[in-house]
Amino acid sequence: MYKNRSQDNRNNICGKKIKTIRKNLPQKTSQRKLADMLQVAGLDIDKNAIQRIESGMRFVTDIELKIIANVLQVSYQDLLDS
């Protein structure tokens, strides 16, 4: 039967990578600042959603993934590679 979770029981496979990329950005970027950047890009998301994505508790849609990748200036594939 198909499971809608990763092997480590997370709701997404991109959260850890998003956190790593966010923390390695040239300017210090908090979860709140990333949420603000995403809101400017047209994604209605808040700091709590970013925290839940990074911890693997929240699903990420393909639309969200595309916008997150654009804001972080990486390809969506970079976010999916573990």
mmCIF file of the N, C-alpha and C atoms, coordinates in Angstrom:
data_MODEL
# 
_entry.id   MODEL 
# 
loop_
_atom_site.group_PDB 
_atom_site.id 
_atom_site.type_symbol 
_atom_site.label_atom_id 
_atom_site.label_alt_id 
_atom_site.label_comp_id 
_atom_site.label_asym_id 
_atom_site.label_entity_id 
_atom_site.label_seq_id 
_atom_site.pdbx_PDB_ins_code 
_atom_site.Cartn_x 
_atom_site.Cartn_y 
_atom_site.Cartn_z 
_atom_site.occupancy 
_atom_site.B_iso_or_equiv 
_atom_site.pdbx_formal_charge 
_atom_site.auth_seq_id 
_atom_site.auth_comp_id 
_atom_site.auth_asym_id 
_atom_site.auth_atom_id 
_atom_site.pdbx_PDB_model_num 
ATOM 1   N N  . MET A 1 1  ? 0.832  -1.177 0.000  1.00 0.00 ? 1  MET A N  1 
ATOM 2   C CA . MET A 1 1  ? 0.000  0.000  0.000  1.00 0.00 ? 1  MET A CA 1 
ATOM 3   C C  . MET A 1 1  ? 0.882  1.247  0.000  1.00 0.00 ? 1  MET A C  1 
ATOM 4   N N  . TYR A 1 2  ? 0.451  2.272  -0.705 1.00 0.00 ? 2  TYR A N  1 
ATOM 5   C CA . TYR A 1 2  ? 1.209  3.516  -0.816 1.00 0.00 ? 2  TYR A CA 1 
ATOM 6   C C  . TYR A 1 2  ? 1.156  4.303  0.489  1.00 0.00 ? 2  TYR A C  1 
ATOM 7   N N  . LYS A 1 3  ? 2.305  4.799  0.891  1.00 0.00 ? 3  LYS A N  1 
ATOM 8   C CA . LYS A 1 3  ? 2.374  5.638  2.085  1.00 0.00 ? 3  LYS A CA 1 
ATOM 9   C C  . LYS A 1 3  ? 2.683  7.057  1.656  1.00 0.00 ? 3  LYS A C  1 
ATOM 10  N N  . ASN A 1 4  ? 2.038  8.007  2.279  1.00 0.00 ? 4  ASN A N  1 
ATOM 11  C CA . ASN A 1 4  ? 2.183  9.410  1.935  1.00 0.00 ? 4  ASN A CA 1 
ATOM 12  C C  . ASN A 1 4  ? 3.181  10.112 2.857  1.00 0.00 ? 4  ASN A C  1 
ATOM 13  N N  . ARG A 1 5  ? 4.231  9.388  3.226  1.00 0.00 ? 5  ARG A N  1 
ATOM 14  C CA . ARG A 1 5  ? 5.276  9.932  4.099  1.00 0.00 ? 5  ARG A CA 1 
ATOM 15  C C  . ARG A 1 5  ? 6.620  9.425  3.617  1.00 0.00 ? 5  ARG A C  1 
ATOM 16  N N  . SER A 1 6  ? 7.668  10.128 4.027  1.00 0.00 ? 6  SER A N  1 
ATOM 17  C CA . SER A 1 6  ? 9.015  9.696  3.658  1.00 0.00 ? 6  SER A CA 1 
ATOM 18  C C  . SER A 1 6  ? 9.414  8.484  4.500  1.00 0.00 ? 6  SER A C  1 
ATOM 19  N N  . GLN A 1 7  ? 10.570 7.918  4.202  1.00 0.00 ? 7  GLN A N  1 
ATOM 20  C CA . GLN A 1 7  ? 11.019 6.738  4.931  1.00 0.00 ? 7  GLN A CA 1 
ATOM 21  C C  . GLN A 1 7  ? 11.231 7.019  6.414  1.00 0.00 ? 7  GLN A C  1 
ATOM 22  N N  . ASP A 1 8  ? 11.595 8.267  6.745  1.00 0.00 ? 8  ASP A N  1 
ATOM 23  C CA . ASP A 1 8  ? 11.780 8.606  8.160  1.00 0.00 ? 8  ASP A CA 1 
ATOM 24  C C  . ASP A 1 8  ? 10.508 9.200  8.775  1.00 0.00 ? 8  ASP A C  1 
ATOM 25  N N  . ASN A 1 9  ? 9.357  8.913  8.124  1.00 0.00 ? 9  ASN A N  1 
ATOM 26  C CA . ASN A 1 9  ? 8.032  9.278  8.628  1.00 0.00 ? 9  ASN A CA 1 
ATOM 27  C C  . ASN A 1 9  ? 7.759  10.784 8.632  1.00 0.00 ? 9  ASN A C  1 
ATOM 28  N N  . ARG A 1 10 ? 8.427  11.511 7.746  1.00 0.00 ? 10 ARG A N  1 
ATOM 29  C CA . ARG A 1 10 ? 8.186  12.951 7.615  1.00 0.00 ? 10 ARG A CA 1 
ATOM 30  C C  . ARG A 1 10 ? 7.138  13.176 6.526  1.00 0.00 ? 10 ARG A C  1 
ATOM 31  N N  . ASN A 1 11 ? 6.437  14.299 6.605  1.00 0.00 ? 11 ASN A N  1 
ATOM 32  C CA . ASN A 1 11 ? 5.417  14.639 5.613  1.00 0.00 ? 11 ASN A CA 1 
ATOM 33  C C  . ASN A 1 11 ? 5.990  15.268 4.352  1.00 0.00 ? 11 ASN A C  1 
ATOM 34  N N  . ASN A 1 12 ? 7.292  15.519 4.321  1.00 0.00 ? 12 ASN A N  1 
ATOM 35  C CA . ASN A 1 12 ? 7.932  16.040 3.118  1.00 0.00 ? 12 ASN A CA 1 
ATOM 36  C C  . ASN A 1 12 ? 9.379  15.573 3.085  1.00 0.00 ? 12 ASN A C  1 
ATOM 37  N N  . ILE A 1 13 ? 9.987  15.669 1.906  1.00 0.00 ? 13 ILE A N  1 
ATOM 38  C CA . ILE A 1 13 ? 11.396 15.300 1.785  1.00 0.00 ? 13 ILE A CA 1 
ATOM 39  C C  . ILE A 1 13 ? 12.274 16.530 1.536  1.00 0.00 ? 13 ILE A C  1 
ATOM 40  N N  . CYS A 1 14 ? 11.655 17.707 1.504  1.00 0.00 ? 14 CYS A N  1 
ATOM 41  C CA . CYS A 1 14 ? 12.410 18.918 1.189  1.00 0.00 ? 14 CYS A CA 1 
ATOM 42  C C  . CYS A 1 14 ? 12.710 19.781 2.413  1.00 0.00 ? 14 CYS A C  1 
ATOM 43  N N  . GLY A 1 15 ? 12.074 19.532 3.525  1.00 0.00 ? 15 GLY A N  1 
ATOM 44  C CA . GLY A 1 15 ? 12.206 20.407 4.694  1.00 0.00 ? 15 GLY A CA 1 
ATOM 45  C C  . GLY A 1 15 ? 13.619 20.544 5.216  1.00 0.00 ? 15 GLY A C  1 
ATOM 46  N N  . LYS A 1 16 ? 14.326 19.426 5.343  1.00 0.00 ? 16 LYS A N  1 
ATOM 47  C CA . LYS A 1 16 ? 15.709 19.481 5.848  1.00 0.00 ? 16 LYS A CA 1 
ATOM 48  C C  . LYS A 1 16 ? 16.586 20.301 4.908  1.00 0.00 ? 16 LYS A C  1 
ATOM 49  N N  . LYS A 1 17 ? 16.369 20.125 3.608  1.00 0.00 ? 17 LYS A N  1 
ATOM 50  C CA . LYS A 1 17 ? 17.175 20.840 2.616  1.00 0.00 ? 17 LYS A CA 1 
ATOM 51  C C  . LYS A 1 17 ? 16.849 22.339 2.638  1.00 0.00 ? 17 LYS A C  1 
ATOM 52  N N  . ILE A 1 18 ? 15.586 22.681 2.777  1.00 0.00 ? 18 ILE A N  1 
ATOM 53  C CA . ILE A 1 18 ? 15.181 24.090 2.865  1.00 0.00 ? 18 ILE A CA 1 
ATOM 54  C C  . ILE A 1 18 ? 15.870 24.741 4.059  1.00 0.00 ? 18 ILE A C  1 
ATOM 55  N N  . LYS A 1 19 ? 15.870 24.059 5.189  1.00 0.00 ? 19 LYS A N  1 
ATOM 56  C CA . LYS A 1 19 ? 16.513 24.599 6.390  1.00 0.00 ? 19 LYS A CA 1 
ATOM 57  C C  . LYS A 1 19 ? 18.007 24.801 6.161  1.00 0.00 ? 19 LYS A C  1 
ATOM 58  N N  . THR A 1 20 ? 18.668 23.820 5.565  1.00 0.00 ? 20 THR A N  1 
ATOM 59  C CA . THR A 1 20 ? 20.109 23.921 5.300  1.00 0.00 ? 20 THR A CA 1 
ATOM 60  C C  . THR A 1 20 ? 20.420 25.088 4.375  1.00 0.00 ? 20 THR A C  1 
ATOM 61  N N  . ILE A 1 21 ? 19.661 25.210 3.297  1.00 0.00 ? 21 ILE A N  1 
ATOM 62  C CA . ILE A 1 21 ? 19.893 26.301 2.349  1.00 0.00 ? 21 ILE A CA 1 
ATOM 63  C C  . ILE A 1 21 ? 19.612 27.641 3.005  1.00 0.00 ? 21 ILE A C  1 
ATOM 64  N N  . ARG A 1 22 ? 18.515 27.742 3.758  1.00 0.00 ? 22 ARG A N  1 
ATOM 65  C CA . ARG A 1 22 ? 18.170 28.997 4.448  1.00 0.00 ? 22 ARG A CA 1 
ATOM 66  C C  . ARG A 1 22 ? 19.292 29.417 5.382  1.00 0.00 ? 22 ARG A C  1 
ATOM 67  N N  . LYS A 1 23 ? 19.822 28.479 6.149  1.00 0.00 ? 23 LYS A N  1 
ATOM 68  C CA . LYS A 1 23 ? 20.881 28.806 7.114  1.00 0.00 ? 23 LYS A CA 1 
ATOM 69  C C  . LYS A 1 23 ? 22.193 29.163 6.441  1.00 0.00 ? 23 LYS A C  1 
ATOM 70  N N  . ASN A 1 24 ? 22.395 28.713 5.188  1.00 0.00 ? 24 ASN A N  1 
ATOM 71  C CA . ASN A 1 24 ? 23.635 28.997 4.470  1.00 0.00 ? 24 ASN A CA 1 
ATOM 72  C C  . ASN A 1 24 ? 23.535 30.187 3.527  1.00 0.00 ? 24 ASN A C  1 
ATOM 73  N N  . LEU A 1 25 ? 22.419 30.901 3.557  1.00 0.00 ? 25 LEU A N  1 
ATOM 74  C CA . LEU A 1 25 ? 22.298 32.093 2.726  1.00 0.00 ? 25 LEU A CA 1 
ATOM 75  C C  . LEU A 1 25 ? 23.300 33.151 3.195  1.00 0.00 ? 25 LEU A C  1 
ATOM 76  N N  . PRO A 1 26 ? 23.791 33.992 2.265  1.00 0.00 ? 26 PRO A N  1 
ATOM 77  C CA . PRO A 1 26 ? 24.798 35.002 2.626  1.00 0.00 ? 26 PRO A CA 1 
ATOM 78  C C  . PRO A 1 26 ? 24.354 35.919 3.773  1.00 0.00 ? 26 PRO A C  1 
ATOM 79  N N  . GLN A 1 27 ? 23.110 36.371 3.719  1.00 0.00 ? 27 GLN A N  1 
ATOM 80  C CA . GLN A 1 27 ? 22.592 37.183 4.820  1.00 0.00 ? 27 GLN A CA 1 
ATOM 81  C C  . GLN A 1 27 ? 21.857 36.269 5.784  1.00 0.00 ? 27 GLN A C  1 
ATOM 82  N N  . LYS A 1 28 ? 21.954 36.585 7.070  1.00 0.00 ? 28 LYS A N  1 
ATOM 83  C CA . LYS A 1 28 ? 21.245 35.778 8.066  1.00 0.00 ? 28 LYS A CA 1 
ATOM 84  C C  . LYS A 1 28 ? 19.752 35.815 7.743  1.00 0.00 ? 28 LYS A C  1 
ATOM 85  N N  . THR A 1 29 ? 19.171 34.638 7.545  1.00 0.00 ? 29 THR A N  1 
ATOM 86  C CA . THR A 1 29 ? 17.766 34.549 7.153  1.00 0.00 ? 29 THR A CA 1 
ATOM 87  C C  . THR A 1 29 ? 17.022 33.674 8.152  1.00 0.00 ? 29 THR A C  1 
ATOM 88  N N  . SER A 1 30 ? 16.179 34.314 8.928  1.00 0.00 ? 30 SER A N  1 
ATOM 89  C CA . SER A 1 30 ? 15.367 33.587 9.898  1.00 0.00 ? 30 SER A CA 1 
ATOM 90  C C  . SER A 1 30 ? 14.164 32.960 9.196  1.00 0.00 ? 30 SER A C  1 
ATOM 91  N N  . GLN A 1 31 ? 13.454 32.134 9.902  1.00 0.00 ? 31 GLN A N  1 
ATOM 92  C CA . GLN A 1 31 ? 12.231 31.558 9.348  1.00 0.00 ? 31 GLN A CA 1 
ATOM 93  C C  . GLN A 1 31 ? 11.231 32.668 9.034  1.00 0.00 ? 31 GLN A C  1 
ATOM 94  N N  . ARG A 1 32 ? 11.170 33.668 9.874  1.00 0.00 ? 32 ARG A N  1 
ATOM 95  C CA . ARG A 1 32 ? 10.255 34.799 9.652  1.00 0.00 ? 32 ARG A CA 1 
ATOM 96  C C  . ARG A 1 32 ? 10.651 35.558 8.388  1.00 0.00 ? 32 ARG A C  1 
ATOM 97  N N  . LYS A 1 33 ? 11.956 35.787 8.207  1.00 0.00 ? 33 LYS A N  1 
ATOM 98  C CA . LYS A 1 33 ? 12.413 36.509 7.023  1.00 0.00 ? 33 LYS A CA 1 
ATOM 99  C C  . LYS A 1 33 ? 12.126 35.690 5.761  1.00 0.00 ? 33 LYS A C  1 
ATOM 100 N N  . LEU A 1 34 ? 12.332 34.381 5.814  1.00 0.00 ? 34 LEU A N  1 
ATOM 101 C CA . LEU A 1 34 ? 12.012 33.541 4.665  1.00 0.00 ? 34 LEU A CA 1 
ATOM 102 C C  . LEU A 1 34 ? 10.522 33.607 4.366  1.00 0.00 ? 34 LEU A C  1 
ATOM 103 N N  . ALA A 1 35 ? 9.685  33.572 5.378  1.00 0.00 ? 35 ALA A N  1 
ATOM 104 C CA . ALA A 1 35 ? 8.238  33.680 5.180  1.00 0.00 ? 35 ALA A CA 1 
ATOM 105 C C  . ALA A 1 35 ? 7.896  35.010 4.522  1.00 0.00 ? 35 ALA A C  1 
ATOM 106 N N  . ASP A 1 36 ? 8.545  36.088 4.956  1.00 0.00 ? 36 ASP A N  1 
ATOM 107 C CA . ASP A 1 36 ? 8.319  37.403 4.346  1.00 0.00 ? 36 ASP A CA 1 
ATOM 108 C C  . ASP A 1 36 ? 8.731  37.399 2.880  1.00 0.00 ? 36 ASP A C  1 
ATOM 109 N N  . MET A 1 37 ? 9.872  36.783 2.572  1.00 0.00 ? 37 MET A N  1 
ATOM 110 C CA . MET A 1 37 ? 10.351 36.701 1.189  1.00 0.00 ? 37 MET A CA 1 
ATOM 111 C C  . MET A 1 37 ? 9.365  35.916 0.321  1.00 0.00 ? 37 MET A C  1 
ATOM 112 N N  . LEU A 1 38 ? 8.819  34.844 0.883  1.00 0.00 ? 38 LEU A N  1 
ATOM 113 C CA . LEU A 1 38 ? 7.858  34.027 0.146  1.00 0.00 ? 38 LEU A CA 1 
ATOM 114 C C  . LEU A 1 38 ? 6.550  34.783 -0.065 1.00 0.00 ? 38 LEU A C  1 
ATOM 115 N N  . GLN A 1 39 ? 6.147  35.577 0.917  1.00 0.00 ? 39 GLN A N  1 
ATOM 116 C CA . GLN A 1 39 ? 4.926  36.365 0.774  1.00 0.00 ? 39 GLN A CA 1 
ATOM 117 C C  . GLN A 1 39 ? 5.081  37.403 -0.332 1.00 0.00 ? 39 GLN A C  1 
ATOM 118 N N  . VAL A 1 40 ? 6.248  38.024 -0.420 1.00 0.00 ? 40 VAL A N  1 
ATOM 119 C CA . VAL A 1 40 ? 6.512  38.985 -1.499 1.00 0.00 ? 40 VAL A CA 1 
ATOM 120 C C  . VAL A 1 40 ? 6.436  38.285 -2.858 1.00 0.00 ? 40 VAL A C  1 
ATOM 121 N N  . ALA A 1 41 ? 6.856  37.019 -2.900 1.00 0.00 ? 41 ALA A N  1 
ATOM 122 C CA . ALA A 1 41 ? 6.829  36.236 -4.138 1.00 0.00 ? 41 ALA A CA 1 
ATOM 123 C C  . ALA A 1 41 ? 5.430  35.688 -4.450 1.00 0.00 ? 41 ALA A C  1 
ATOM 124 N N  . GLY A 1 42 ? 4.456  35.933 -3.570 1.00 0.00 ? 42 GLY A N  1 
ATOM 125 C CA . GLY A 1 42 ? 3.081  35.535 -3.836 1.00 0.00 ? 42 GLY A CA 1 
ATOM 126 C C  . GLY A 1 42 ? 2.599  34.296 -3.105 1.00 0.00 ? 42 GLY A C  1 
ATOM 127 N N  . LEU A 1 43 ? 3.403  33.767 -2.195 1.00 0.00 ? 43 LEU A N  1 
ATOM 128 C CA . LEU A 1 43 ? 3.001  32.584 -1.437 1.00 0.00 ? 43 LEU A CA 1 
ATOM 129 C C  . LEU A 1 43 ? 2.578  33.015 -0.037 1.00 0.00 ? 43 LEU A C  1 
ATOM 130 N N  . ASP A 1 44 ? 1.318  32.810 0.282  1.00 0.00 ? 44 ASP A N  1 
ATOM 131 C CA . ASP A 1 44 ? 0.779  33.216 1.582  1.00 0.00 ? 44 ASP A CA 1 
ATOM 132 C C  . ASP A 1 44 ? 1.159  32.170 2.622  1.00 0.00 ? 44 ASP A C  1 
ATOM 133 N N  . ILE A 1 45 ? 2.257  32.442 3.318  1.00 0.00 ? 45 ILE A N  1 
ATOM 134 C CA . ILE A 1 45 ? 2.810  31.488 4.275  1.00 0.00 ? 45 ILE A CA 1 
ATOM 135 C C  . ILE A 1 45 ? 3.397  32.274 5.437  1.00 0.00 ? 45 ILE A C  1 
ATOM 136 N N  . ASP A 1 46 ? 3.373  31.710 6.626  1.00 0.00 ? 46 ASP A N  1 
ATOM 137 C CA . ASP A 1 46 ? 3.917  32.420 7.779  1.00 0.00 ? 46 ASP A CA 1 
ATOM 138 C C  . ASP A 1 46 ? 5.086  31.648 8.399  1.00 0.00 ? 46 ASP A C  1 
ATOM 139 N N  . LYS A 1 47 ? 5.672  32.238 9.426  1.00 0.00 ? 47 LYS A N  1 
ATOM 140 C CA . LYS A 1 47 ? 6.839  31.657 10.086 1.00 0.00 ? 47 LYS A CA 1 
ATOM 141 C C  . LYS A 1 47 ? 6.529  30.277 10.650 1.00 0.00 ? 47 LYS A C  1 
ATOM 142 N N  . ASN A 1 48 ? 5.334  30.099 11.192 1.00 0.00 ? 48 ASN A N  1 
ATOM 143 C CA . ASN A 1 48 ? 4.960  28.800 11.765 1.00 0.00 ? 48 ASN A CA 1 
ATOM 144 C C  . ASN A 1 48 ? 4.910  27.715 10.696 1.00 0.00 ? 48 ASN A C  1 
ATOM 145 N N  . ALA A 1 49 ? 4.441  28.059 9.498  1.00 0.00 ? 49 ALA A N  1 
ATOM 146 C CA . ALA A 1 49 ? 4.403  27.090 8.402  1.00 0.00 ? 49 ALA A CA 1 
ATOM 147 C C  . ALA A 1 49 ? 5.822  26.716 7.983  1.00 0.00 ? 49 ALA A C  1 
ATOM 148 N N  . ILE A 1 50 ? 6.727  27.700 7.956  1.00 0.00 ? 50 ILE A N  1 
ATOM 149 C CA . ILE A 1 50 ? 8.123  27.420 7.619  1.00 0.00 ? 50 ILE A CA 1 
ATOM 150 C C  . ILE A 1 50 ? 8.706  26.451 8.650  1.00 0.00 ? 50 ILE A C  1 
ATOM 151 N N  . GLN A 1 51 ? 8.445  26.694 9.912  1.00 0.00 ? 51 GLN A N  1 
ATOM 152 C CA . GLN A 1 51 ? 8.956  25.819 10.972 1.00 0.00 ? 51 GLN A CA 1 
ATOM 153 C C  . GLN A 1 51 ? 8.423  24.401 10.783 1.00 0.00 ? 51 GLN A C  1 
ATOM 154 N N  . ARG A 1 52 ? 7.140  24.263 10.459 1.00 0.00 ? 52 ARG A N  1 
ATOM 155 C CA . ARG A 1 52 ? 6.543  22.941 10.277 1.00 0.00 ? 52 ARG A CA 1 
ATOM 156 C C  . ARG A 1 52 ? 7.071  22.253 9.019  1.00 0.00 ? 52 ARG A C  1 
ATOM 157 N N  . ILE A 1 53 ? 7.344  23.022 7.965  1.00 0.00 ? 53 ILE A N  1 
ATOM 158 C CA . ILE A 1 53 ? 7.939  22.446 6.755  1.00 0.00 ? 53 ILE A CA 1 
ATOM 159 C C  . ILE A 1 53 ? 9.331  21.925 7.070  1.00 0.00 ? 53 ILE A C  1 
ATOM 160 N N  . GLU A 1 54 ? 10.148 22.759 7.712  1.00 0.00 ? 54 GLU A N  1 
ATOM 161 C CA . GLU A 1 54 ? 11.526 22.372 8.010  1.00 0.00 ? 54 GLU A CA 1 
ATOM 162 C C  . GLU A 1 54 ? 11.598 21.170 8.954  1.00 0.00 ? 54 GLU A C  1 
ATOM 163 N N  . SER A 1 55 ? 10.637 21.042 9.836  1.00 0.00 ? 55 SER A N  1 
ATOM 164 C CA . SER A 1 55 ? 10.639 19.908 10.761 1.00 0.00 ? 55 SER A CA 1 
ATOM 165 C C  . SER A 1 55 ? 9.978  18.669 10.164 1.00 0.00 ? 55 SER A C  1 
ATOM 166 N N  . GLY A 1 56 ? 9.413  18.797 8.962  1.00 0.00 ? 56 GLY A N  1 
ATOM 167 C CA . GLY A 1 56 ? 8.785  17.656 8.303  1.00 0.00 ? 56 GLY A CA 1 
ATOM 168 C C  . GLY A 1 56 ? 7.356  17.391 8.718  1.00 0.00 ? 56 GLY A C  1 
ATOM 169 N N  . MET A 1 57 ? 6.765  18.283 9.470  1.00 0.00 ? 57 MET A N  1 
ATOM 170 C CA . MET A 1 57 ? 5.397  18.077 9.962  1.00 0.00 ? 57 MET A CA 1 
ATOM 171 C C  . MET A 1 57 ? 4.331  18.511 8.950  1.00 0.00 ? 57 MET A C  1 
ATOM 172 N N  . ARG A 1 58 ? 4.735  19.307 7.948  1.00 0.00 ? 58 ARG A N  1 
ATOM 173 C CA . ARG A 1 58 ? 3.759  19.871 7.000  1.00 0.00 ? 58 ARG A CA 1 
ATOM 174 C C  . ARG A 1 58 ? 4.058  19.395 5.583  1.00 0.00 ? 58 ARG A C  1 
ATOM 175 N N  . PHE A 1 59 ? 3.008  19.051 4.853  1.00 0.00 ? 59 PHE A N  1 
ATOM 176 C CA . PHE A 1 59 ? 3.155  18.719 3.441  1.00 0.00 ? 59 PHE A CA 1 
ATOM 177 C C  . PHE A 1 59 ? 3.501  19.983 2.667  1.00 0.00 ? 59 PHE A C  1 
ATOM 178 N N  . VAL A 1 60 ? 4.184  19.829 1.538  1.00 0.00 ? 60 VAL A N  1 
ATOM 179 C CA . VAL A 1 60 ? 4.532  20.948 0.666  1.00 0.00 ? 60 VAL A CA 1 
ATOM 180 C C  . VAL A 1 60 ? 3.963  20.639 -0.714 1.00 0.00 ? 60 VAL A C  1 
ATOM 181 N N  . THR A 1 61 ? 3.160  21.561 -1.240 1.00 0.00 ? 61 THR A N  1 
ATOM 182 C CA . THR A 1 61 ? 2.589  21.343 -2.571 1.00 0.00 ? 61 THR A CA 1 
ATOM 183 C C  . THR A 1 61 ? 3.632  21.667 -3.641 1.00 0.00 ? 61 THR A C  1 
ATOM 184 N N  . ASP A 1 62 ? 3.361  21.218 -4.852 1.00 0.00 ? 62 ASP A N  1 
ATOM 185 C CA . ASP A 1 62 ? 4.277  21.507 -5.949 1.00 0.00 ? 62 ASP A CA 1 
ATOM 186 C C  . ASP A 1 62 ? 4.363  23.008 -6.222 1.00 0.00 ? 62 ASP A C  1 
ATOM 187 N N  . ILE A 1 63 ? 3.271  23.723 -6.074 1.00 0.00 ? 63 ILE A N  1 
ATOM 188 C CA . ILE A 1 63 ? 3.263  25.173 -6.269 1.00 0.00 ? 63 ILE A CA 1 
ATOM 189 C C  . ILE A 1 63 ? 4.154  25.837 -5.222 1.00 0.00 ? 63 ILE A C  1 
ATOM 190 N N  . GLU A 1 64 ? 4.010  25.418 -3.970 1.00 0.00 ? 64 GLU A N  1 
ATOM 191 C CA . GLU A 1 64 ? 4.849  25.966 -2.905 1.00 0.00 ? 64 GLU A CA 1 
ATOM 192 C C  . GLU A 1 64 ? 6.318  25.644 -3.151 1.00 0.00 ? 64 GLU A C  1 
ATOM 193 N N  . LEU A 1 65 ? 6.597  24.419 -3.566 1.00 0.00 ? 65 LEU A N  1 
ATOM 194 C CA . LEU A 1 65 ? 7.969  23.996 -3.810 1.00 0.00 ? 65 LEU A CA 1 
ATOM 195 C C  . LEU A 1 65 ? 8.621  24.861 -4.889 1.00 0.00 ? 65 LEU A C  1 
ATOM 196 N N  . LYS A 1 66 ? 7.886  25.147 -5.936 1.00 0.00 ? 66 LYS A N  1 
ATOM 197 C CA . LYS A 1 66 ? 8.415  25.967 -7.026 1.00 0.00 ? 66 LYS A CA 1 
ATOM 198 C C  . LYS A 1 66 ? 8.752  27.379 -6.544 1.00 0.00 ? 66 LYS A C  1 
ATOM 199 N N  . ILE A 1 67 ? 7.873  27.980 -5.776 1.00 0.00 ? 67 ILE A N  1 
ATOM 200 C CA . ILE A 1 67 ? 8.108  29.337 -5.278 1.00 0.00 ? 67 ILE A CA 1 
ATOM 201 C C  . ILE A 1 67 ? 9.251  29.342 -4.269 1.00 0.00 ? 67 ILE A C  1 
ATOM 202 N N  . ILE A 1 68 ? 9.303  28.360 -3.382 1.00 0.00 ? 68 ILE A N  1 
ATOM 203 C CA . ILE A 1 68 ? 10.393 28.276 -2.404 1.00 0.00 ? 68 ILE A CA 1 
ATOM 204 C C  . ILE A 1 68 ? 11.731 28.159 -3.128 1.00 0.00 ? 68 ILE A C  1 
ATOM 205 N N  . ALA A 1 69 ? 11.786 27.310 -4.138 1.00 0.00 ? 69 ALA A N  1 
ATOM 206 C CA . ALA A 1 69 ? 13.025 27.139 -4.914 1.00 0.00 ? 69 ALA A CA 1 
ATOM 207 C C  . ALA A 1 69 ? 13.431 28.449 -5.572 1.00 0.00 ? 69 ALA A C  1 
ATOM 208 N N  . ASN A 1 70 ? 12.473 29.163 -6.147 1.00 0.00 ? 70 ASN A N  1 
ATOM 209 C CA . ASN A 1 70 ? 12.783 30.449 -6.790 1.00 0.00 ? 70 ASN A CA 1 
ATOM 210 C C  . ASN A 1 70 ? 13.323 31.457 -5.784 1.00 0.00 ? 70 ASN A C  1 
ATOM 211 N N  . VAL A 1 71 ? 12.689 31.546 -4.627 1.00 0.00 ? 71 VAL A N  1 
ATOM 212 C CA . VAL A 1 71 ? 13.120 32.507 -3.604 1.00 0.00 ? 71 VAL A CA 1 
ATOM 213 C C  . VAL A 1 71 ? 14.509 32.151 -3.073 1.00 0.00 ? 71 VAL A C  1 
ATOM 214 N N  . LEU A 1 72 ? 14.784 30.862 -2.903 1.00 0.00 ? 72 LEU A N  1 
ATOM 215 C CA . LEU A 1 72 ? 16.092 30.420 -2.408 1.00 0.00 ? 72 LEU A CA 1 
ATOM 216 C C  . LEU A 1 72 ? 17.137 30.363 -3.528 1.00 0.00 ? 72 LEU A C  1 
ATOM 217 N N  . GLN A 1 73 ? 16.703 30.625 -4.760 1.00 0.00 ? 73 GLN A N  1 
ATOM 218 C CA . GLN A 1 73 ? 17.574 30.641 -5.942 1.00 0.00 ? 73 GLN A CA 1 
ATOM 219 C C  . GLN A 1 73 ? 18.269 29.299 -6.163 1.00 0.00 ? 73 GLN A C  1 
ATOM 220 N N  . VAL A 1 74 ? 17.472 28.240 -6.075 1.00 0.00 ? 74 VAL A N  1 
ATOM 221 C CA . VAL A 1 74 ? 17.930 26.878 -6.373 1.00 0.00 ? 74 VAL A CA 1 
ATOM 222 C C  . VAL A 1 74 ? 16.870 26.229 -7.251 1.00 0.00 ? 74 VAL A C  1 
ATOM 223 N N  . SER A 1 75 ? 17.197 25.098 -7.826 1.00 0.00 ? 75 SER A N  1 
ATOM 224 C CA . SER A 1 75 ? 16.183 24.372 -8.596 1.00 0.00 ? 75 SER A CA 1 
ATOM 225 C C  . SER A 1 75 ? 15.321 23.567 -7.628 1.00 0.00 ? 75 SER A C  1 
ATOM 226 N N  . TYR A 1 76 ? 14.118 23.272 -8.068 1.00 0.00 ? 76 TYR A N  1 
ATOM 227 C CA . TYR A 1 76 ? 13.255 22.452 -7.204 1.00 0.00 ? 76 TYR A CA 1 
ATOM 228 C C  . TYR A 1 76 ? 13.884 21.087 -6.971 1.00 0.00 ? 76 TYR A C  1 
ATOM 229 N N  . GLN A 1 77 ? 14.662 20.603 -7.948 1.00 0.00 ? 77 GLN A N  1 
ATOM 230 C CA . GLN A 1 77 ? 15.322 19.303 -7.801 1.00 0.00 ? 77 GLN A CA 1 
ATOM 231 C C  . GLN A 1 77 ? 16.329 19.340 -6.650 1.00 0.00 ? 77 GLN A C  1 
ATOM 232 N N  . ASP A 1 78 ? 16.999 20.485 -6.462 1.00 0.00 ? 78 ASP A N  1 
ATOM 233 C CA . ASP A 1 78 ? 17.935 20.630 -5.339 1.00 0.00 ? 78 ASP A CA 1 
ATOM 234 C C  . ASP A 1 78 ? 17.221 20.427 -4.009 1.00 0.00 ? 78 ASP A C  1 
ATOM 235 N N  . LEU A 1 79 ? 15.967 20.844 -3.930 1.00 0.00 ? 79 LEU A N  1 
ATOM 236 C CA . LEU A 1 79 ? 15.207 20.708 -2.684 1.00 0.00 ? 79 LEU A CA 1 
ATOM 237 C C  . LEU A 1 79 ? 14.730 19.279 -2.464 1.00 0.00 ? 79 LEU A C  1 
ATOM 238 N N  . LEU A 1 80 ? 14.631 18.512 -3.535 1.00 0.00 ? 80 LEU A N  1 
ATOM 239 C CA . LEU A 1 80 ? 14.149 17.142 -3.420 1.00 0.00 ? 80 LEU A CA 1 
ATOM 240 C C  . LEU A 1 80 ? 15.268 16.133 -3.219 1.00 0.00 ? 80 LEU A C  1 
ATOM 241 N N  . ASP A 1 81 ? 16.493 16.516 -3.552 1.00 0.00 ? 81 ASP A N  1 
ATOM 242 C CA . ASP A 1 81 ? 17.625 15.610 -3.345 1.00 0.00 ? 81 ASP A CA 1 
ATOM 243 C C  . ASP A 1 81 ? 17.962 15.563 -1.873 1.00 0.00 ? 81 ASP A C  1 
ATOM 244 N N  . SER A 1 82 ? 18.108 14.352 -1.366 1.00 0.00 ? 82 SER A N  1 
ATOM 245 C CA . SER A 1 82 ? 18.407 14.236 0.072  1.00 0.00 ? 82 SER A CA 1 
ATOM 246 C C  . SER A 1 82 ? 19.875 14.077 0.335  1.00 0.00 ? 82 SER A C  1 
# 
